[in-house]
Each structure stands twice: as structure tokens, then as C-alpha cells.
């Protein structure tokens, strides 16, 4: 299963790289537009993208099989023009402003939970 996730990650990164290269907007501007609450179009936990003291963060609330929850917060970093969430793995973050969707690679696609553009 981990090997399949790695293969999917590499495939998604290739697609994401092509998308990011074609964008002209700065990552700071893109992150500002991404602020808000996001829900997975698949079966992944929701997250909130926020900014505090000039640093952008992703906060995820994960539920265990036993029903307990835990909150994890990760910094977003930029490396060579690409956005990554620092989870211990390289989770690439891309944004489609026309569809107002975030793609995490790995992690899948997310839509804004309130279906409104964040200003």
C-alpha cells in the first residue's frame, strides 16, 4: 500500500509541477487566496489553511477508529517556487483558482467548505 501511495505521489507531483510552472501568480498571493476551511472530495480529513505572523499553516483534525480526535498543525514552506506542507513527507500543495480547489499530492483534491471565495 505504501508503494502504491509513492507511485501515486510521483505521478501527482509530475502533474502538479506542470500546473505550478504554468502559473504566473506568486505563492504568497496564492496562499492568501487559499486561506479558509477545506473538505476532501474523497475520504480524507478536512483542514484549515491559515496565516499567523506571516507564516502559513495547515491544521488537520484527525479522528481515530476509537472516535478520539487529535489536531495537527504543519507549516507551509516554499522550495524552488513550489509549495509544500511540512509533515515529515513532501506533501505538495497546488491551487486552481478558477475551480477554487486545492490539490495535495499525496492527499487528493479539496474544495472550500463554505463554497465561497476567500477574500
C-alpha positions in Angstrom: 0.0 0.0 0.0 2.9 2.4 0.8 4.5 1.6 -2.5 1.2 2.4 -4.3 1.0 5.7 -2.4 4.5 6.5 -3.5 3.7 5.8 -7.2 0.6 7.9 -6.9 2.6 10.7 -5.2 5.2 10.7 -8.0 2.5 10.8 -10.7 0.6 13.6 -9.0 3.8 15.6 -8.4 4.6 15.5 -12.1 1.1 16.8 -12.9 1.3 19.4 -10.1 4.7 20.6 -11.3 3.3 21.2 -14.8 0.5 23.2 -13.3 2.7 25.3 -11.0 5.1 26.1 -13.7 2.3 27.4 -15.9 1.1 29.8 -13.2 2.3 33.4 -13.0 0.8 34.3 -9.6 3.2 34.5 -6.6 2.9 31.8 -4.0 2.2 34.4 -1.3 -0.8 35.7 -3.3 -1.9 32.1 -4.0 -1.7 31.2 -0.3 -3.7 34.3 0.7 -6.5 33.2 -1.6 -6.3 29.6 -0.2 -7.0 30.7 3.4 -10.1 29.0 4.8 -11.6 25.7 5.6 -11.3 22.8 3.1 -13.0 19.5 2.7 -11.8 16.5 0.7 -13.6 15.4 -2.4 -12.5 11.9 -1.4 -12.4 10.4 2.1 -9.6 12.4 3.7 -9.8 14.6 6.8 -10.7 18.3 6.3 -8.1 21.0 7.0 -7.9 24.8 7.6 -5.3 26.9 5.9 -4.4 30.0 7.9 -1.8 32.7 8.4 -0.1 33.8 11.6 2.7 36.2 11.8 3.5 35.9 8.1 3.6 32.1 8.2 1.0 29.9 6.6 -0.1 26.8 8.3 -2.4 23.8 7.7 -4.3 22.4 10.7 -5.9 19.0 10.4 -8.3 17.3 12.8 -7.9 13.6 12.6 -10.3 11.1 14.0 -9.2 7.6 15.2 -11.2 4.4 14.8 -12.0 4.6 18.5 -13.6 8.0 18.0 -11.0 10.3 19.6 -9.7 13.3 17.7 -6.3 15.0 17.6 -5.2 18.2 16.0 -2.0 18.5 14.0 -0.6 21.8 12.6 2.0 22.0 9.9 3.9 24.9 8.4 3.8 25.5 4.6 7.2 26.2 3.0 8.2 27.2 -0.4 11.1 25.4 -2.1 12.2 26.4 -5.6 8.9 28.1 -6.3 6.8 25.1 -5.1 4.6 24.9 -2.0 5.0 22.0 0.4 3.3 21.2 3.7 6.0 20.1 6.3 4.5 16.8 7.5 7.7 14.8 7.6 6.9 13.9 4.0 6.9 16.1 0.9 3.2 17.0 0.5 2.9 19.3 -2.5 0.2 21.9 -2.4 -1.3 23.4 -5.6 -4.3 25.7 -6.1 -6.7 26.0 -9.0 -8.2 29.5 -8.6 -10.7 29.0 -11.4 -12.2 26.0 -9.8 -11.3 27.1 -6.2 -9.8 23.7 -5.5 -6.6 22.7 -3.7 -4.7 19.5 -4.7 -2.5 17.8 -2.1 0.0 15.4 -3.5 -0.4 12.9 -1.9 -3.8 13.6 -0.4 -6.2 14.4 -3.3 -8.4 17.2 -4.1 -10.2 19.6 -1.7 -13.0 22.1 -2.1 -13.7 25.1 0.0 -16.1 24.0 2.8 -18.3 27.1 2.5 -18.2 27.2 -1.3 -17.3 30.9 -1.2 -14.2 32.6 -2.4 -12.0 33.7 0.5 -11.2 37.4 0.2 
